[in-house]
Amino acid sequence: MRTQTTWRTVLTVLAYSYVVGLFGWALLYNIVGDSWWWLFLINSLAIYLFLPLLLLPIIILVTRHHVLWLGFGVGSLLWLSFYGFFLPHTPPVRAEGRTLSVMTYNLLRHNLDTPEILDAIRAADADVVALQELNGTTAAAITNDLRGEYPYQLLEPGADTSGMGIISRYPLQSITDMNLTKGLPDGWVGPPQLVEVMFFKTRVTLLNVHAQSTNLGYGGNVRLNPANIEESVRIREEQMHALLEVVAQRPGPLLLVGDLNTGYPSRAYDIIAEVLHDAWHEAGQGAGHTFPGAALPGSSRPRVFGIPLPQWLIRIDYIFYSDHWQALDARIGPWDEQSDHRPVVAELMLLTR
């Protein structure tokens, strides 16, 4: 009898502590965002904070502390406010307009398995493909082997992680207006590509970005440097604000895609989502996690005591779009099994006005 009472007491204390902790996290996130390094890490994995919520009804029945139902209810509302898009939803009613499919894919600069990369791009069958960490070997293969499917190519390979590229079935043209790009800060993993896609008779602005990363060991054992983490968060938020300044100067149809190196929820994400729409939130199903993937040499998949963390913990690759579009579908694209990212593909309809 005493043992049962002890266990009930322990469960009760744990349950109340969990509810208070969950509410405390939500309050801190809304007040300070990612300003503290440890809070940034928690925010990046916030989806997992809600897993114990599934056990709360059982604990309530065992402990008979019915006031915890209030905590369960409010916790469920919190989950819905952050992750309600996980729930199955009917496809959006199709408006009138032409459809454009877009893919973003961080290839991993050390990835030299070009046949698998090309197969993944072909299988995705997107009209426009934005690439990050594009190396020279892959760029040459794309030029030689995909010119028929993607006749319009703007490839800027790099010897390090800075390589960027866009290939398209529709005409592409770089936007060289320095007034648009002069305000972009430093710190990008790869320099943003700003282009126009001639989609039938409509000029579509496309931004392909690879934002500041947070160094947690870059494929080795996790190493936490609080100052560096907080600095990377600050730089990334500055980059998001700068991107919106570019967006504000391009009033027509616009797409912003790429590896933002920030999870959901995060302040960097919120900055973009205040103006643009997240295709995954609007038309995707499930978590849509894109990182970390393969644990090959050069991968950023973290390790703990030499053991790689589980795959696909967070979502850091995005397709955002302006009000001129409607998202019809968003999905994880074919993976080449070599990159530490998975691609994201979205089907977007350009609305007639």
C-alpha positions in Angstrom: 0.0 0.0 0.0 2.8 2.4 0.9 4.6 1.6 -2.3 1.5 2.4 -4.3 1.1 5.7 -2.5 4.8 6.5 -3.1 4.4 5.8 -6.9 1.3 7.9 -7.1 3.1 10.8 -5.4 6.0 10.5 -7.7 3.7 10.4 -10.8 1.8 13.4 -9.5 4.9 15.5 -8.9 6.2 14.5 -12.4 2.9 15.4 -14.0 2.6 18.8 -12.4 6.3 19.5 -13.1 5.8 18.6 -16.8 2.7 20.8 -17.1 4.4 23.8 -15.5 7.5 23.2 -17.6 5.5 23.0 -20.9 3.7 26.2 -20.1 6.9 27.8 -19.0 8.5 27.0 -22.3 5.6 28.4 -24.3 5.8 31.6 -22.3 9.5 32.0 -22.7 9.3 31.4 -26.4 6.8 34.1 -26.8 8.8 36.5 -24.7 12.4 36.0 -25.7 12.3 33.6 -28.7 15.7 32.1 -29.4 17.8 34.7 -27.5 19.3 32.3 -25.0 21.4 29.5 -26.5 19.7 26.7 -24.5 16.3 28.0 -25.3 17.2 28.0 -29.0 18.1 24.3 -28.7 14.9 23.5 -26.9 12.8 25.4 -29.5 14.5 23.5 -32.3 13.2 20.2 -30.8 10.0 21.6 -29.3 7.8 19.1 -31.0 9.2 16.4 -28.7 8.1 18.4 -25.6 4.6 17.3 -26.3 5.2 13.6 -26.4 4.7 13.2 -22.6 1.3 14.9 -23.0 0.1 11.6 -24.4 0.7 9.9 -21.1 -1.0 12.5 -19.0 -4.5 11.0 -19.2 -3.2 7.7 -17.9 -1.4 9.4 -15.0 -4.6 11.4 -14.2 -6.6 8.2 -14.0 -4.0 6.5 -11.8 -3.3 9.5 -9.4 -6.9 10.8 -9.4 -5.6 14.4 -9.6 -8.4 15.6 -11.9 -7.2 19.2 -11.9 -4.5 17.9 -14.3 -7.2 17.6 -16.9 -7.0 21.4 -17.2 -3.3 21.1 -17.9 -3.9 18.4 -20.5 -6.5 20.6 -22.2 -4.4 23.7 -22.3 -1.4 21.6 -23.4 -3.4 20.1 -26.2 -4.4 23.6 -27.3 -0.8 24.6 -27.3 0.1 21.7 -29.5 -2.7 22.6 -31.9 -1.5 26.2 -32.0 2.0 25.1 -33.0 1.5 21.8 -34.8 -2.1 21.7 -35.9 -1.0 21.4 -39.5 0.1 17.8 -38.6 -3.6 16.8 -38.6 -5.0 15.4 -41.8 -6.7 18.0 -43.9 -8.5 18.1 -47.2 -6.7 19.3 -50.2 -7.3 23.0 -50.9 -10.0 23.9 -53.4 -8.2 24.5 -56.7 -8.5 28.1 -57.9 -8.0 29.0 -61.5 -4.4 29.4 -62.7 -1.3 27.7 -64.0 0.7 25.4 -61.7 4.4 25.5 -61.0 6.3 22.8 -59.1 9.4 23.8 -57.1 12.0 21.8 -55.3 14.7 22.9 -52.9 17.5 20.5 -52.1 20.7 20.8 -50.0 23.0 18.2 -51.7 25.9 18.1 -49.2 29.1 19.4 -50.7 31.0 16.1 -50.1 28.3 14.2 -52.0 29.9 13.0 -55.3 27.2 10.3 -56.1 26.0 12.2 -59.1 23.9 9.4 -60.6 21.8 9.2 -57.4 21.5 13.0 -57.3 20.4 13.2 -60.9 17.9 10.3 -60.4 16.4 12.2 -57.4 16.0 15.4 -59.4 14.4 13.5 -62.3 12.1 11.6 -60.0 10.9 14.8 -58.3 9.9 16.1 -61.7 9.8 19.7 -60.5 9.7 22.6 -62.9 12.2 24.6 -61.0 15.0 23.2 -58.7 17.0 25.2 -56.2 20.2 23.6 -55.0 22.5 24.4 -52.1 26.0 23.1 -51.4 26.5 22.4 -55.1 30.0 21.1 -55.9 31.8 21.3 -59.2 31.3 17.6 -60.0 27.6 17.7 -59.6 27.3 21.0 -61.5 29.2 19.4 -64.4 26.9 16.4 -64.4 23.8 18.6 -64.3 25.1 20.6 -67.2 25.9 17.5 -69.3 23.0 15.2 -68.4 20.0 17.5 -67.5 20.3 20.1 -70.2 17.4 18.5 -72.1 15.0 18.4 -69.1 16.2 21.7 -67.7 17.5 23.9 -70.4 17.8 27.0 -68.2 20.6 26.7 -65.6 22.3 29.2 -63.3 24.9 27.1 -61.6 27.5 28.6 -59.2 29.4 25.6 -57.7 31.7 26.0 -54.8 34.7 24.1 -53.5 33.2 24.4 -50.0 29.6 24.7 -48.8 29.0 27.9 -50.7 27.9 26.4 -54.0 24.4 27.4 -55.2 22.4 26.6 -58.3 19.0 26.9 -60.0 17.8 24.8 -62.9 14.4 25.4 -64.7 12.1 24.4 -67.5 11.2 28.0 -67.8 13.6 30.9 -68.8 15.8 32.2 -66.0 17.6 35.5 -65.6 19.8 36.7 -62.7 18.6 40.0 -61.1 21.7 42.1 -60.8 20.1 45.3 -59.4 22.6 46.2 -56.6 19.9 48.3 -54.9 18.1 45.0 -54.1 21.0 43.1 -52.8 23.3 45.7 -51.2 21.4 45.4 -47.9 22.0 41.7 -47.5 24.3 41.0 -44.5 27.3 38.7 -44.4 27.3 35.2 -42.9 25.5 33.2 -45.6 26.7 29.7 -46.1 26.1 30.2 -49.8 25.4 33.7 -51.3 21.7 34.1 -52.1 20.6 33.7 -55.7 18.1 36.3 -56.8 16.5 35.5 -60.2 13.5 36.0 -62.4 11.6 33.0 -63.8 9.6 33.8 -66.9 6.5 31.6 -66.1 4.6 31.9 -69.3 4.0 35.7 -69.5 4.6 36.3 -65.7 7.8 37.3 -64.1 8.3 35.4 -60.9 11.0 36.4 -58.4 12.9 33.5 -56.9 15.2 33.7 -54.0 17.4 30.6 -53.3 19.1 31.0 -49.9 21.4 29.1 -47.6 21.3 30.9 -44.3 23.9 31.1 -41.4 24.3 27.7 -39.7 24.7 26.9 -36.1 27.8 24.8 -35.4 27.0 21.9 -33.1 30.0 19.8 -34.1 29.5 19.5 -37.9 29.2 15.8 -38.0 31.4 15.1 -35.0 30.4 14.8 -31.3 28.1 17.6 -30.2 30.0 20.6 -28.9 28.1 23.4 -27.3 29.6 26.9 -27.5 26.9 29.2 -26.1 28.4 32.4 -27.5 28.7 31.0 -31.0 25.2 29.6 -30.9 23.7 32.9 -29.8 25.7 34.8 -32.5 24.5 32.4 -35.2 20.9 33.0 -34.1 21.4 36.8 -34.2 23.0 36.7 -37.7 20.3 34.4 -39.0 17.5 36.7 -37.8 19.3 39.7 -39.4 19.4 37.7 -42.7 15.7 37.0 -42.5 14.9 40.7 -42.0 17.2 41.6 -44.9 15.4 39.0 -47.2 12.1 40.7 -46.4 13.5 44.0 -47.4 14.2 42.4 -50.8 10.7 40.9 -50.9 9.2 44.3 -50.2 10.8 45.7 -53.3 9.4 42.9 -55.5 5.6 43.3 -55.5 4.9 40.6 -58.0 4.7 36.8 -57.6 7.7 35.6 -55.4 9.2 32.4 -54.1 11.7 32.1 -51.3 13.2 28.7 -51.0 16.2 27.0 -49.5 18.0 25.8 -46.4 17.3 28.4 -43.6 19.2 26.4 -41.0 16.5 27.1 -38.5 13.7 24.9 -37.2 10.1 25.4 -36.4 9.3 27.2 -34.1 12.0 29.8 -34.2 12.1 33.6 -34.4 13.9 33.4 -37.8 11.0 31.3 -39.1 8.5 33.7 -37.6 10.1 36.7 -39.3 9.6 35.2 -42.8 6.2 33.7 -42.0 4.8 37.1 -41.1 5.0 38.0 -44.7 5.2 34.8 -46.8 3.3 31.5 -46.6 5.0 28.2 -45.8 4.0 25.6 -48.4 4.3 22.8 -45.9 2.0 24.4 -43.4 -0.6 25.0 -46.1 -0.5 21.8 -48.1 1.9 19.3 -46.5 1.1 16.2 -44.4 2.9 15.3 -41.2 6.1 16.7 -39.8 8.0 17.2 -43.0 11.4 16.9 -41.3 14.3 17.2 -43.6 17.4 17.0 -41.3 19.7 15.3 -40.3 20.1 12.6 -42.9 23.1 10.5 -43.9 26.0 10.3 -41.5 28.7 10.2 -44.3 32.0 12.1 -44.0 31.3 15.8 -44.3 27.7 15.4 -43.1 26.4 17.8 -40.4 24.6 15.0 -38.6 25.6 15.4 -34.9 26.9 12.6 -32.8 26.8 11.9 -29.1 29.6 9.7 -27.8 30.3 8.8 -31.4 26.8 7.6 -32.1 24.8 9.6 -34.8 21.6 11.2 -33.6 18.4 9.8 -35.1 17.6 10.9 -38.6 15.0 13.5 -39.6 14.7 15.3 -36.2 13.7 18.7 -37.5 12.6 20.7 -40.6 15.1 23.4 -41.8 14.4 23.4 -45.6 11.5 25.5 -46.8 9.4 26.7 -49.7 7.8 30.1 -49.0 5.5 31.9 -51.4 3.7 35.3 -51.7 0.0 35.9 -51.8 0.0 35.5 -55.6 0.1 31.7 -55.2 -2.0 28.9 -53.7 -0.2 25.8 -52.4 -1.8 22.7 -53.8 0.6 20.1 -52.5 3.9 19.9 -50.5 5.9 16.7 -50.0 9.3 15.3 -49.2 11.1 14.7 -52.4 13.2 11.7 -53.5 16.3 11.3 -51.4 19.7 10.3 -52.8 20.6 8.6 -49.5 23.9 10.5 -49.4 22.9 14.0 -48.4 22.3 15.1 -44.8 19.1 16.8 -46.0 15.9 15.6 -47.8 14.4 17.7 -50.6 11.1 19.5 -50.3 8.8 19.7 -53.3 5.7 22.0 -53.6 3.1 22.4 -56.3 1.9 26.0 -56.5 -0.9 27.6 -58.5 -0.4 31.2 -59.7 -3.7 32.8 -59.1 -5.4 34.8 -61.8 -6.4 38.2 -60.7 
